[in-house]
Amino acid sequence: MSKVVVAGGSGFVGGHLIAELNAAGHEVVLLSRSGKSEPGARTVIWDAKTVGAWASELDGALAVYNLSGTPVDKKWTPEVQKQIRDSRVFSTRAIGEAIAVSKSRPQAWINASAIGFYGDRGNESLSESSKIGQGFLAETCLDWEKAMGDFDLPNVSQTAIRIGIVLGKEGGAFPILNNLAKAFLGGAVGSGKQYMSWIHVRDLARMMVWAIDQGIDGPVNGVAPNPVTNAEFMAALRELHGRPPIPPAPSPILKLATGLMGKEAEVLLSGAKVFPTVAKSRGFEFEFPDLREALGQLADVVPTAWANAK
């Protein structure tokens, strides 16, 4: 049984990753700031900023993951922007410094990133080789990935998983959007033309485990192979629950509503059409490549029309 270290793994994605690692026969050590436990993992405290006693856990480990980062679904005040950036950059540097001083370094370092790297790109098809976009999220992702790339670690693959919109029953975007659709409120957001590059949480966790043995230095897009527009996504949810079409939510109203709720409208109004080019080229097989199949599995509902279309 090989040991794997997961930093910041007490959240939605981390729980699924730990379950996949356990299923693959790995012993999991969870690095947590709060000390919160997670089924299938032994918890060790760290501060996500500096190298401490926790660093000894990396000695002899097969792989180390870093999923740490303050959530971005807040109003982006200057203070919040600093928290979002620093929480990602500082934790990544701490992991890099710990690997550098390890006597027996991990085979793989897999660090979270995000498709926010590409910015708001309209209908442009994007792969890992596409240039960086503009805006706060793009700049944050660049700093995040650079914090990893600054370390020269021979014989340690350094993979940045650029995570898309993660769909899962108990977290991510699905519960909120699904409830809106069921409540006859599932209209498109803004123009509805912005792309949603989504991935089922199980496929994301599987991809992260798969990455251990791939020896990839650089980014891997953690998205499904079939991105859709926001209008297409919401239409699929409405169809899932037998709800009729409704008018889209205009951008000005959405910006007002998100501002009142302390959220950032840009997260909903921007998008990027991202493809998992590296994963596909290396033979990764998605369990949920199709949006309808993913939504049906998550909602435990498959309309007769969908079943007959197969």
FILUM-400168 format. One line per 4 residues: number of its first residue (from 1); their letters; for each residue x, y, z of N, C-alpha, C. Coordinates in nm, 3 decimals, padded with zeros to 5 digits. Layout:
// residues N
NUM = a = X/Y/Z/X/Y/Z/X/Y/Z  ...
***
This chain:
// residues 310
1 = mskv = 00.085/-00.120/00.000/00.000/00.000/00.000/00.088/00.125/00.000  00.068/00.213/-00.098/00.147/00.335/-00.110/00.078/00.451/-00.038  00.158/00.537/00.023/00.104/00.654/00.090/00.090/00.769/-00.007  -00.023/00.840/00.000/-00.049/00.958/-00.081/-00.093/01.070/00.013
5 = vvag = -00.039/01.189/-00.007/-00.071/01.304/00.076/-00.164/01.398/00.000  -00.272/01.440/00.064/-00.368/01.531/00.003/-00.382/01.655/00.091  -00.335/01.769/00.041/-00.347/01.895/00.114/-00.477/01.965/00.073  -00.551/02.014/00.171/-00.676/02.083/00.141/-00.781/01.989/00.087
9 = gsgf = -00.783/01.865/00.134/-00.874/01.766/00.079/-00.999/01.742/00.158  -01.036/01.834/00.248/-01.154/01.812/00.330/-01.281/01.869/00.267  -01.272/01.919/00.144/-01.388/01.975/00.077/-01.456/01.875/-00.016  -01.539/01.928/-00.101/-01.621/01.850/-00.195/-01.536/01.762/-00.286
13 = vggh = -01.445/01.821/-00.360/-01.360/01.744/-00.452/-01.265/01.653/-00.374  -01.210/01.703/-00.264/-01.115/01.625/-00.185/-01.175/01.495/-00.134  -01.299/01.499/-00.090/-01.365/01.378/-00.042/-01.373/01.271/-00.148  -01.405/01.312/-00.270/-01.414/01.217/-00.381/-01.276/01.165/-00.419
17 = liae = -01.176/01.253/-00.416/-01.040/01.210/-00.447/-00.992/01.107/-00.345  -01.015/01.132/-00.218/-00.973/01.038/-00.114/-01.040/00.903/-00.135  -01.169/00.904/-00.168/-01.240/00.778/-00.192/-01.179/00.701/-00.309  -01.143/00.772/-00.416/-01.082/00.706/-00.532/-00.944/00.651/-00.498
21 = lnaa = -00.868/00.726/-00.419/-00.736/00.679/-00.378/-00.748/00.555/-00.290  -00.844/00.555/-00.199/-00.868/00.437/-00.116/-00.905/00.317/-00.201  -00.992/00.340/-00.300/-01.035/00.230/-00.388/-00.918/00.173/-00.467  -00.817/00.257/-00.494/-00.698/00.213/-00.566/-00.596/00.148/-00.473
25 = ghev = -00.629/00.141/-00.344/-00.542/00.073/-00.249/-00.439/00.160/-00.180  -00.458/00.292/-00.185/-00.359/00.382/-00.125/-00.398/00.423/00.018  -00.296/00.443/00.100/-00.313/00.505/00.231/-00.310/00.655/00.211  -00.406/00.728/00.267/-00.417/00.872/00.243/-00.391/00.949/00.372
29 = vlls = -00.304/01.049/00.361/-00.280/01.145/00.469/-00.339/01.278/00.426  -00.429/01.332/00.506/-00.495/01.459/00.476/-00.428/01.571/00.553  -00.377/01.672/00.480/-00.324/01.792/00.544/-00.438/01.893/00.557  -00.471/01.929/00.680/-00.586/02.015/00.704/-00.550/02.129/00.799
33 = rsgk = -00.595/02.248/00.769/-00.572/02.361/00.859/-00.661/02.353/00.982  -00.783/02.305/00.964/-00.880/02.302/01.073/-00.871/02.175/01.157  -00.807/02.072/01.103/-00.803/01.945/01.172/-00.925/01.859/01.143  -01.010/01.906/01.050/-01.129/01.831/01.013/-01.091/01.697/00.953
37 = sepg = -01.158/01.592/00.999/-01.128/01.458/00.948/-01.211/01.429/00.822  -01.167/01.330/00.749/-01.235/01.287/00.627/-01.229/01.135/00.624  -01.341/01.066/00.597/-01.339/00.920/00.592/-01.230/00.869/00.497  -01.154/00.771/00.543/-01.052/00.711/00.458/-00.918/00.779/00.462
41 = artv = -00.899/00.875/00.554/-00.772/00.947/00.560/-00.730/00.972/00.705  -00.599/00.977/00.725/-00.542/01.017/00.854/-00.509/01.165/00.846  -00.557/01.243/00.943/-00.545/01.389/00.936/-00.420/01.439/01.009  -00.349/01.530/00.942/-00.232/01.598/00.998/-00.253/01.749/00.981
45 = iwda = -00.222/01.825/01.084/-00.242/01.971/01.079/-00.129/02.039/01.002  -00.166/02.138/00.920/-00.068/02.226/00.858/-00.129/02.366/00.850  -00.045/02.467/00.821/-00.098/02.603/00.814/-00.115/02.652/00.670  -00.081/02.567/00.572/-00.094/02.600/00.430/-00.009/02.719/00.388
49 = ktvg = 00.095/02.748/00.467/00.183/02.861/00.436/00.330/02.828/00.452  00.361/02.754/00.558/00.502/02.732/00.590/00.531/02.583/00.608  00.658/02.547/00.589/00.700/02.408/00.609/00.709/02.381/00.759  00.642/02.276/00.802/00.643/02.238/00.943/00.659/02.088/00.959
53 = awas = 00.617/02.038/01.074/00.632/01.895/01.102/00.558/01.809/00.999  00.451/01.865/00.941/00.374/01.791/00.840/00.457/01.747/00.721  00.566/01.818/00.693/00.648/01.790/00.574/00.706/01.650/00.576  00.722/01.592/00.696/00.778/01.457/00.704/00.687/01.354/00.639
57 = eldg = 00.559/01.387/00.625/00.464/01.294/00.562/00.494/01.274/00.413  00.565/01.369/00.353/00.597/01.358/00.211/00.710/01.261/00.183  00.792/01.233/00.285/00.902/01.138/00.267/00.848/00.999/00.235  00.885/00.948/00.121/00.843/00.814/00.083/00.703/00.805/00.027
61 = alav = 00.632/00.917/00.016/00.497/00.915/-00.041/00.503/00.892/-00.192  00.403/00.828/-00.245/00.395/00.807/-00.389/00.361/00.939/-00.460  00.270/01.014/-00.402/00.225/01.138/-00.466/00.175/01.235/-00.360  00.174/01.364/-00.397/00.116/01.467/-00.311/00.024/01.553/-00.397
65 = ynls = -00.094/01.582/-00.343/-00.192/01.668/-00.409/-00.207/01.796/-00.327  -00.233/01.907/-00.397/-00.267/02.030/-00.327/-00.394/02.088/-00.387  -00.502/02.084/-00.307/-00.632/02.137/-00.350/-00.668/02.262/-00.272  -00.573/02.319/-00.199/-00.601/02.430/-00.108/-00.636/02.558/-00.183
69 = gtpv = -00.727/02.635/-00.124/-00.761/02.765/-00.183/-00.893/02.818/-00.130  -00.897/02.946/-00.096/-01.021/03.012/-00.053/-01.123/03.010/-00.166  -01.250/02.978/-00.139/-01.353/02.977/-00.245/-01.362/03.112/-00.318  -01.395/03.105/-00.448/-01.403/03.228/-00.528/-01.545/03.283/-00.537
73 = dkkw = -01.644/03.212/-00.478/-01.783/03.256/-00.491/-01.818/03.360/-00.385  -01.738/03.467/-00.383/-01.760/03.581/-00.295/-01.747/03.708/-00.379  -01.793/03.819/-00.325/-01.770/03.947/-00.391/-01.621/03.978/-00.389  -01.564/04.009/-00.506/-01.420/04.025/-00.517/-01.374/04.164/-00.474
77 = tpev = -01.383/04.191/-00.347/-01.322/04.311/-00.292/-01.170/04.294/-00.299  -01.094/04.401/-00.290/-00.948/04.386/-00.290/-00.898/04.288/-00.184  -00.960/04.290/-00.067/-00.918/04.199/00.041/-00.947/04.053/00.004  -01.065/04.029/-00.053/-01.101/03.892/-00.092/-01.012/03.844/-00.206
81 = qkqi = -00.983/03.930/-00.302/-00.894/03.893/-00.411/-00.757/03.851/-00.358  -00.707/03.923/-00.260/-00.578/03.888/-00.200/-00.586/03.753/-00.131  -00.696/03.727/-00.060/-00.714/03.598/00.007/-00.718/03.483/-00.094  -00.790/03.504/-00.203/-00.803/03.401/-00.306/-00.666/03.368/-00.366
85 = rdsr = -00.592/03.472/-00.402/-00.460/03.450/-00.462/-00.361/03.392/-00.361  -00.350/03.455/-00.245/-00.248/03.414/-00.148/-00.271/03.272/-00.100  -00.396/03.232/-00.078/-00.423/03.098/-00.027/-00.376/02.991/-00.125  -00.378/03.022/-00.254/-00.334/02.927/-00.355/-00.182/02.931/-00.373
89 = vfst = -00.127/03.049/-00.382/00.016/03.063/-00.405/00.098/03.017/-00.283  00.058/03.059/-00.164/00.135/03.024/-00.044/00.133/02.874/-00.017  00.016/02.811/-00.033/00.008/02.667/-00.008/00.090/02.589/-00.110  00.091/02.636/-00.234/00.169/02.570/-00.338/00.318/02.582/-00.310
93 = raig = 00.361/02.701/-00.269/00.503/02.719/-00.235/00.544/02.630/-00.118  00.455/02.619/-00.019/00.487/02.536/00.097/00.504/02.389/00.057  00.419/02.341/-00.031/00.431/02.202/-00.080/00.563/02.186/-00.156  00.594/02.281/-00.244/00.719/02.273/-00.320/00.841/02.272/-00.232
97 = eaia = 00.841/02.357/-00.128/00.955/02.362/-00.036/00.968/02.231/00.041  00.855/02.172/00.078/00.858/02.045/00.152/00.910/01.931/00.065  00.870/01.928/-00.061/00.920/01.825/-00.152/01.071/01.841/-00.170  01.115/01.965/-00.185/01.257/01.992/-00.211/01.348/01.939/-00.100
101 = vsks = 01.299/01.938/00.024/01.383/01.892/00.135/01.355/01.747/00.174  01.264/01.682/00.103/01.233/01.542/00.134/01.350/01.452/00.097  01.379/01.355/00.180/01.486/01.259/00.151/01.445/01.163/00.040  01.319/01.124/00.043/01.265/01.036/-00.061/01.143/01.105/-00.120
105 = rpqa = 01.164/01.174/-00.232/01.060/01.261/-00.288/00.946/01.182/-00.352  00.825/01.242/-00.352/00.712/01.177/-00.420/00.738/01.163/-00.571  00.676/01.066/-00.630/00.686/01.046/-00.775/00.612/01.156/-00.850  00.501/01.203/-00.791/00.416/01.300/-00.860/00.366/01.407/-00.764
109 = wina = 00.366/01.531/-00.814/00.304/01.643/-00.744/00.193/01.693/-00.834  00.070/01.682/-00.784/-00.047/01.721/-00.863/-00.115/01.837/-00.792  -00.114/01.952/-00.854/-00.163/02.075/-00.793/-00.288/02.123/-00.865  -00.385/02.167/-00.789/-00.504/02.223/-00.851/-00.472/02.355/-00.920
113 = saig = -00.544/02.380/-01.028/-00.550/02.509/-01.094/-00.694/02.521/-01.142  -00.723/02.608/-01.237/-00.861/02.624/-01.282/-00.864/02.673/-01.426  -00.977/02.646/-01.494/-00.991/02.693/-01.632/-01.013/02.843/-01.635  -01.021/02.906/-01.518/-01.018/03.052/-01.514/-00.893/03.108/-01.578
117 = fygd = -00.791/03.022/-01.594/-00.667/03.060/-01.663/-00.696/03.118/-01.802  -00.800/03.068/-01.868/-00.828/03.109/-02.006/-00.911/03.236/-02.016  -00.968/03.281/-01.905/-01.049/03.401/-01.908/-01.180/03.378/-01.983  -01.246/03.488/-02.018/-01.374/03.483/-02.092/-01.342/03.482/-02.241
121 = rgne = -01.363/03.366/-02.306/-01.311/03.349/-02.442/-01.415/03.321/-02.550  -01.543/03.340/-02.518/-01.646/03.324/-02.620/-01.649/03.185/-02.680  -01.650/03.176/-02.813/-01.665/03.049/-02.885/-01.531/02.986/-02.922  -01.421/03.042/-02.876/-01.288/02.991/-02.911/-01.264/02.856/-02.845
125 = slse = -01.220/02.758/-02.923/-01.188/02.626/-02.869/-01.050/02.630/-02.804  -01.041/02.582/-02.681/-00.919/02.599/-02.602/-00.862/02.465/-02.557  -00.731/02.454/-02.566/-00.659/02.337/-02.515/-00.554/02.385/-02.417  -00.477/02.292/-02.362/-00.373/02.328/-02.266/-00.266/02.420/-02.326
129 = sski = -00.253/02.419/-02.457/-00.152/02.503/-02.522/-00.204/02.644/-02.555  -00.331/02.670/-02.529/-00.389/02.802/-02.558/-00.330/02.907/-02.465  -00.324/03.030/-02.514/-00.265/03.138/-02.434/-00.356/03.176/-02.317  -00.296/03.241/-02.220/-00.369/03.286/-02.103/-00.469/03.394/-02.141
133 = gqgf = -00.580/03.401/-02.066/-00.679/03.504/-02.089/-00.652/03.629/-02.006  -00.756/03.708/-01.988/-00.743/03.833/-01.913/-00.834/03.830/-01.791  -00.803/03.912/-01.694/-00.888/03.927/-01.577/-00.827/03.868/-01.451  -00.898/03.889/-01.341/-00.847/03.848/-01.210/-00.823/03.698/-01.200
137 = laet = -00.919/03.617/-01.246/-00.902/03.472/-01.234/-00.785/03.422/-01.317  -00.770/03.476/-01.437/-00.658/03.435/-01.523/-00.525/03.469/-01.457  -00.514/03.589/-01.403/-00.390/03.630/-01.337/-00.362/03.545/-01.213  -00.468/03.511/-01.139/-00.452/03.427/-01.021/-00.403/03.289/-01.059
141 = cldw = -00.464/03.231/-01.163/-00.422/03.097/-01.208/-00.278/03.098/-01.258  -00.238/03.206/-01.324/-00.099/03.216/-01.371/-00.003/03.216/-01.252  -00.033/03.296/-01.150/00.052/03.300/-01.031/00.052/03.165/-00.960  -00.061/03.100/-00.956/-00.080/02.969/-00.893/00.010/02.865/-00.959
145 = ekam = 00.002/02.859/-01.091/00.083/02.762/-01.165/00.232/02.797/-01.163  00.261/02.926/-01.165/00.402/02.969/-01.159/00.463/02.930/-01.025  00.385/02.938/-00.917/00.436/02.900/-00.785/00.481/02.754/-00.784  00.414/02.671/-00.864/00.455/02.531/-00.878/00.575/02.519/-00.971
149 = gdfd = 00.569/02.588/-01.083/00.674/02.577/-01.183/00.807/02.635/-01.140  00.807/02.717/-01.036/00.932/02.776/-00.988/01.025/02.673/-00.925  00.972/02.556/-00.892/01.053/02.452/-00.827/01.109/02.355/-00.931  01.239/02.336/-00.926/01.306/02.238/-01.012/01.324/02.111/-00.930
153 = lpnv = 01.242/02.011/-00.957/01.239/01.889/-00.877/01.260/01.767/-00.967  01.384/01.729/-00.992/01.412/01.614/-01.078/01.339/01.488/-01.030  01.287/01.414/-01.127/01.218/01.286/-01.102/01.085/01.301/-01.031  01.034/01.424/-01.025/00.900/01.448/-00.969/00.816/01.514/-01.079
157 = sqta = 00.713/01.445/-01.128/00.626/01.508/-01.227/00.543/01.615/-01.157  00.524/01.729/-01.226/00.454/01.843/-01.169/00.337/01.879/-01.261  00.219/01.832/-01.220/00.100/01.842/-01.303/00.002/01.941/-01.242  -00.045/02.037/-01.322/-00.147/02.133/-01.279/-00.279/02.094/-01.343
161 = irig = -00.377/02.055/-01.262/-00.509/02.019/-01.314/-00.595/02.145/-01.318  -00.623/02.193/-01.439/-00.708/02.311/-01.455/-00.854/02.267/-01.449  -00.911/02.282/-01.330/-01.043/02.227/-01.301/-01.153/02.316/-01.359  -01.252/02.251/-01.422/-01.366/02.321/-01.477/-01.481/02.329/-01.377
165 = ivlg = -01.603/02.337/-01.427/-01.722/02.343/-01.343/-01.754/02.200/-01.298  -01.737/02.174/-01.170/-01.750/02.038/-01.118/-01.895/02.011/-01.079  -01.947/01.899/-01.127/-02.085/01.860/-01.099/-02.087/01.739/-01.005  -02.158/01.752/-00.895/-02.172/01.643/-00.800/-02.301/01.660/-00.721
169 = kegg = -02.349/01.552/-00.662/-02.476/01.558/-00.590/-02.469/01.648/-00.468  -02.356/01.644/-00.398/-02.350/01.711/-00.269/-02.266/01.838/-00.271  -02.224/01.884/-00.388/-02.143/02.004/-00.393/-02.125/02.052/-00.535  -02.048/02.160/-00.552/-02.029/02.215/-00.684/-02.152/02.288/-00.733
173 = afpi = -02.162/02.305/-00.864/-02.270/02.385/-00.922/-02.403/02.312/-00.931  -02.401/02.178/-00.933/-02.523/02.103/-00.963/-02.639/02.126/-00.866  -02.622/02.113/-00.735/-02.738/02.126/-00.646/-02.814/02.257/-00.663  -02.741/02.368/-00.676/-02.806/02.498/-00.690/-02.883/02.507/-00.821
177 = lnnl = -02.816/02.474/-00.932/-02.880/02.485/-01.063/-02.994/02.386/-01.077  -02.978/02.267/-01.021/-03.083/02.166/-01.028/-03.208/02.211/-00.953  -03.188/02.271/-00.836/-03.303/02.320/-00.759/-03.373/02.435/-00.830  -03.297/02.520/-00.896/-03.358/02.629/-00.973/-03.444/02.574/-01.085
181 = akaf = -03.393/02.473/-01.155/-03.468/02.413/-01.266/-03.597/02.348/-01.215  -03.589/02.277/-01.104/-03.708/02.211/-01.048/-03.812/02.313/-01.004  -03.765/02.432/-00.963/-03.856/02.536/-00.914/-03.905/02.628/-01.026  -03.889/02.584/-01.152/-03.933/02.661/-01.269/-03.856/02.793/-01.282
185 = lgga = -03.730/02.795/-01.234/-03.646/02.916/-01.242/-03.519/02.890/-01.322  -03.518/02.785/-01.400/-03.396/02.744/-01.468/-03.375/02.807/-01.604  -03.379/02.938/-01.612/-03.351/03.007/-01.737/-03.202/03.027/-01.757  -03.166/03.065/-01.879/-03.026/03.095/-01.907/-02.983/03.219/-01.830
189 = vgsg = -02.853/03.232/-01.811/-02.797/03.347/-01.740/-02.738/03.443/-01.841  -02.780/03.570/-01.836/-02.731/03.668/-01.932/-02.769/03.628/-02.074  -02.672/03.630/-02.164/-02.697/03.591/-02.302/-02.718/03.441/-02.316  -02.664/03.363/-02.221/-02.671/03.217/-02.231/-02.569/03.159/-02.327
193 = kqym = -02.492/03.245/-02.393/-02.395/03.198/-02.493/-02.260/03.162/-02.431  -02.238/03.200/-02.305/-02.111/03.169/-02.240/-02.099/03.017/-02.219  -01.980/02.965/-02.245/-01.961/02.820/-02.236/-01.937/02.775/-02.092  -01.992/02.658/-02.063/-01.971/02.592/-01.935/-01.892/02.464/-01.961
197 = swih = -01.766/02.467/-01.926/-01.680/02.350/-01.944/-01.686/02.270/-01.813  -01.769/02.170/-01.811/-01.807/02.098/-01.691/-01.733/01.964/-01.681  -01.741/01.902/-01.563/-01.691/01.766/-01.545/-01.763/01.704/-01.426  -01.800/01.578/-01.438/-01.858/01.504/-01.326/-01.748/01.484/-01.222
201 = vrdl = -01.782/01.501/-01.095/-01.681/01.495/-00.989/-01.611/01.359/-00.986  -01.680/01.253/-01.022/-01.615/01.122/-01.023/-01.507/01.117/-01.130  -01.534/01.173/-01.247/-01.432/01.175/-01.352/-01.313/01.262/-01.313  -01.340/01.372/-01.243/-01.229/01.457/-01.199/-01.141/01.382/-01.099
205 = armm = -01.202/01.314/-01.003/-01.125/01.238/-00.905/-01.048/01.125/-00.973  -01.111/01.058/-01.069/-01.044/00.951/-01.142/-00.926/01.005/-01.222  -00.943/01.122/-01.282/-00.835/01.183/-01.359/-00.717/01.218/-01.270  -00.745/01.266/-01.149/-00.638/01.301/-01.057/-00.558/01.178/-01.014
209 = vwai = -00.626/01.067/-00.992/-00.556/00.943/-00.957/-00.478/00.891/-01.077  -00.538/00.897/-01.193/-00.475/00.856/-01.319/-00.346/00.933/-01.344  -00.344/01.061/-01.306/-00.229/01.148/-01.334/-00.103/01.105/-01.261  -00.116/01.028/-01.153/00.002/00.988/-01.076/00.106/00.921/-01.164
213 = dqgi = 00.061/00.831/-01.251/00.154/00.750/-01.331/00.179/00.804/-01.471  00.128/00.923/-01.501/00.140/00.976/-01.637/00.268/01.054/-01.662  00.334/01.100/-01.556/00.459/01.174/-01.573/00.441/01.304/-01.649  00.329/01.371/-01.631/00.299/01.494/-01.704/00.355/01.615/-01.630
217 = dgpv = 00.440/01.692/-01.697/00.488/01.819/-01.644/00.415/01.931/-01.717  00.324/01.996/-01.649/00.247/02.102/-01.713/00.099/02.085/-01.686  00.016/02.162/-01.758/-00.128/02.163/-01.730/-00.204/02.047/-01.795  -00.312/02.007/-01.729/-00.408/01.912/-01.780/-00.546/01.970/-01.754
221 = ngva = -00.627/01.985/-01.857/-00.761/02.041/-01.840/-00.853/01.938/-01.776  -00.902/01.969/-01.657/-00.994/01.880/-01.586/-01.137/01.911/-01.622  -01.173/01.878/-01.748/-01.307/01.903/-01.800/-01.351/01.782/-01.883  -01.481/01.768/-01.901/-01.536/01.664/-01.989/-01.513/01.704/-02.135
225 = pnpv = -01.523/01.609/-02.228/-01.491/01.640/-02.368/-01.601/01.713/-02.444  -01.715/01.743/-02.379/-01.826/01.805/-02.451/-01.878/01.928/-02.376  -01.808/02.042/-02.387/-01.858/02.165/-02.323/-01.987/02.212/-02.388  -02.071/02.281/-02.313/-02.198/02.331/-02.365/-02.214/02.478/-02.324
229 = tnae = -02.304/02.548/-02.392/-02.333/02.684/-02.350/-02.422/02.682/-02.226  -02.427/02.794/-02.158/-02.513/02.804/-02.041/-02.659/02.778/-02.078  -02.702/02.828/-02.195/-02.840/02.805/-02.239/-02.866/02.656/-02.261  -02.769/02.585/-02.320/-02.784/02.441/-02.343/-02.786/02.365/-02.212
233 = fmaa = -02.703/02.407/-02.119/-02.697/02.340/-01.988/-02.830/02.354/-01.915  -02.882/02.476/-01.908/-03.007/02.497/-01.836/-03.125/02.431/-01.907  -03.121/02.425/-02.041/-03.227/02.356/-02.115/-03.228/02.207/-02.083  -03.109/02.149/-02.070/-03.099/02.007/-02.036/-03.155/01.982/-01.896
237 = lrel = -03.127/02.072/-01.802/-03.182/02.057/-01.666/-03.334/02.071/-01.666  -03.386/02.166/-01.741/-03.532/02.181/-01.747/-03.595/02.057/-01.807  -03.537/02.005/-01.913/-03.589/01.885/-01.977/-03.585/01.767/-01.881  -03.481/01.760/-01.803/-03.465/01.652/-01.705/-03.585/01.646/-01.611
241 = hgrp = -03.635/01.765/-01.573/-03.745/01.772/-01.477/-03.880/01.807/-01.542  -03.885/01.807/-01.674/-04.010/01.834/-01.743/-04.059/01.975/-01.726  -03.966/02.071/-01.721/-04.004/02.210/-01.703/-04.001/02.285/-01.837  -04.091/02.380/-01.857/-04.097/02.454/-01.983/-03.987/02.559/-01.992
245 = pipp = -03.959/02.607/-02.114/-03.861/02.715/-02.130/-03.907/02.841/-02.057  -03.812/02.918/-02.006/-03.844/03.046/-01.944/-03.744/03.149/-01.994  -03.776/03.279/-01.982/-03.684/03.383/-02.030/-03.553/03.382/-01.953  -03.445/03.425/-02.016/-03.315/03.431/-01.946/-03.315/03.542/-01.840
249 = apsp = -03.222/03.532/-01.747/-03.205/03.636/-01.646/-03.112/03.742/-01.704  -03.160/03.864/-01.728/-03.076/03.969/-01.789/-02.953/03.999/-01.704  -02.844/04.032/-01.770/-02.718/04.058/-01.700/-02.728/04.166/-01.593  -02.794/04.282/-01.621/-02.801/04.387/-01.517/-02.871/04.340/-01.390
253 = ilkl = -02.980/04.264/-01.406/-03.053/04.214/-01.290/-02.968/04.113/-01.215  -02.898/04.028/-01.290/-02.812/03.928/-01.226/-02.700/03.995/-01.147  -02.640/04.099/-01.204/-02.532/04.169/-01.134/-02.583/04.234/-01.005  -02.705/04.287/-01.012/-02.764/04.348/-00.892/-02.790/04.241/-00.787
257 = atgl = -02.848/04.127/-00.829/-02.882/04.020/-00.735/-02.758/03.960/-00.671  -02.656/03.933/-00.752/-02.534/03.874/-00.696/-02.463/03.972/-00.604  -02.470/04.101/-00.637/-02.410/04.201/-00.550/-02.476/04.205/-00.414  -02.609/04.195/-00.413/-02.683/04.195/-00.287/-02.653/04.070/-00.205
261 = mgke = -02.622/03.959/-00.273/-02.591/03.834/-00.204/-02.443/03.821/-00.168  -02.364/03.922/-00.205/-02.221/03.916/-00.176/-02.147/03.820/-00.267  -02.196/03.805/-00.389/-02.133/03.716/-00.486/-02.077/03.797/-00.602  -02.001/03.728/-00.690/-01.940/03.794/-00.804/-02.008/03.747/-00.933
265 = aevl = -02.072/03.840/-01.005/-02.148/03.806/-01.125/-02.059/03.752/-01.236  -01.933/03.794/-01.241/-01.844/03.752/-01.349/-01.832/03.600/-01.357  -01.840/03.533/-01.242/-01.828/03.388/-01.239/-01.938/03.324/-01.323  -02.057/03.386/-01.326/-02.171/03.331/-01.400/-02.179/03.381/-01.543
269 = lsga = -02.131/03.502/-01.568/-02.150/03.565/-01.698/-02.037/03.538/-01.796  -01.923/03.491/-01.748/-01.811/03.462/-01.837/-01.800/03.312/-01.858  -01.726/03.272/-01.962/-01.711/03.129/-01.990/-01.599/03.102/-02.086  -01.564/02.975/-02.097/-01.458/02.932/-02.188/-01.489/02.792/-02.239
273 = kvfp = -01.465/02.770/-02.365/-01.493/02.641/-02.432/-01.365/02.559/-02.429  -01.350/02.479/-02.323/-01.224/02.412/-02.293/-01.236/02.262/-02.319  -01.131/02.205/-02.377/-01.130/02.061/-02.409/-01.015/01.991/-02.335  -01.034/01.864/-02.296/-00.931/01.788/-02.225/-00.832/01.723/-02.321
277 = tvak = -00.761/01.804/-02.395/-00.676/01.755/-02.503/-00.567/01.660/-02.453  -00.499/01.697/-02.346/-00.390/01.613/-02.295/-00.443/01.480/-02.243  -00.548/01.484/-02.162/-00.604/01.361/-02.106/-00.652/01.267/-02.217  -00.720/01.321/-02.316/-00.768/01.238/-02.427/-00.653/01.178/-02.506
281 = srgf = -00.549/01.256/-02.530/-00.436/01.207/-02.609/-00.360/01.096/-02.537  -00.373/01.092/-02.405/-00.302/00.991/-02.326/-00.393/00.875/-02.286  -00.513/00.873/-02.342/-00.600/00.757/-02.324/-00.692/00.758/-02.205  -00.708/00.872/-02.137/-00.801/00.875/-02.025/-00.943/00.856/-02.077
285 = efef = -01.019/00.768/-02.013/-01.156/00.738/-02.055/-01.255/00.795/-01.954  -01.343/00.881/-02.002/-01.443/00.943/-01.917/-01.560/00.848/-01.894  -01.604/00.844/-01.770/-01.724/00.766/-01.738/-01.849/00.844/-01.776  -01.838/00.978/-01.769/-01.952/01.065/-01.801/-01.908/01.172/-01.901
289 = pdlr = -01.893/01.135/-02.030/-01.852/01.234/-02.130/-01.968/01.321/-02.177  -02.091/01.275/-02.157/-02.210/01.343/-02.208/-02.285/01.412/-02.095  -02.325/01.537/-02.116/-02.391/01.614/-02.012/-02.521/01.550/-01.965  -02.603/01.506/-02.059/-02.731/01.449/-02.020/-02.713/01.326/-01.931
293 = ealg = -02.619/01.242/-01.967/-02.593/01.123/-01.887/-02.545/01.162/-01.746  -02.458/01.262/-01.739/-02.408/01.308/-01.609/-02.521/01.365/-01.524  -02.606/01.450/-01.584/-02.716/01.511/-01.510/-02.816/01.406/-01.464  -02.847/01.310/-01.551/-02.941/01.204/-01.514/-02.890/01.122/-01.398
297 = qlad = -02.759/01.092/-01.397/-02.701/01.014/-01.288/-02.704/01.092/-01.158  -02.675/01.221/-01.164/-02.671/01.302/-01.043/-02.810/01.324/-00.985  -02.910/01.337/-01.071/-03.047/01.363/-01.025/-03.125/01.234/-01.003  -03.065/01.121/-01.040/-03.136/00.992/-01.032/-03.265/00.995/-01.112
301 = vvpt = -03.262/01.070/-01.223/-03.378/01.082/-01.310/-03.329/01.077/-01.454  -03.392/00.993/-01.536/-03.360/00.991/-01.679/-03.492/00.995/-01.755  -03.528/01.108/-01.820/-03.653/01.117/-01.895/-03.661/01.009/-02.003  -03.781/00.965/-02.031/-03.802/00.859/-02.132/-03.741/00.898/-02.265
305 = awan = -03.753/01.026/-02.303/-03.698/01.070/-02.432/-03.547/01.052/-02.437  -03.479/01.074/-02.324/-03.335/01.056/-02.320/-03.299/00.909/-02.335  -03.373/00.824/-02.261/-03.344/00.681/-02.266/-03.367/00.625/-02.407  -03.473/00.672/-02.474/-03.504/00.625/-02.609/-03.405/00.675/-02.712
309 = ak = -03.333/00.786/-02.677/-03.238/00.844/-02.773/-03.110/00.766/-02.779  -03.085/00.679/-02.682/-02.960/00.604/-02.677/-02.957/00.494/-02.783
***
